[in-house]
Amino acid sequence: MQEGLNSTTFWLAMALVLLIEGFMPFVSPATWRRTFLQILQLDDGQLRFFGLCSLLLGVLLIWWLV
């Protein structure tokens, strides 16, 4: 039975994002800080490339799972 996207699914997805985003700063704040500083050194084109890759991967995963 396919239920589709409802508010519970949406909030579960948001909770998962928060869990993933909070894991590294909690477990290893120094490593997270160094990584963040390296990301700040990237130029706009590089950031857009990584953003595009993330968007495409997300769309492909959603398409594959739904």
QUIUR-V735350 format. One record per helix or strand. SS is the DSSP state (h for helix, s for strand). FROM is the first residue (numbers start at 0). TO is the last residue. If there is no record, write none. Layout:
BEGIN
SS:FROM:TO + SS:FROM:TO
END
This chain:
BEGIN
h:6:26 + h:28:39 + h:43:64
END
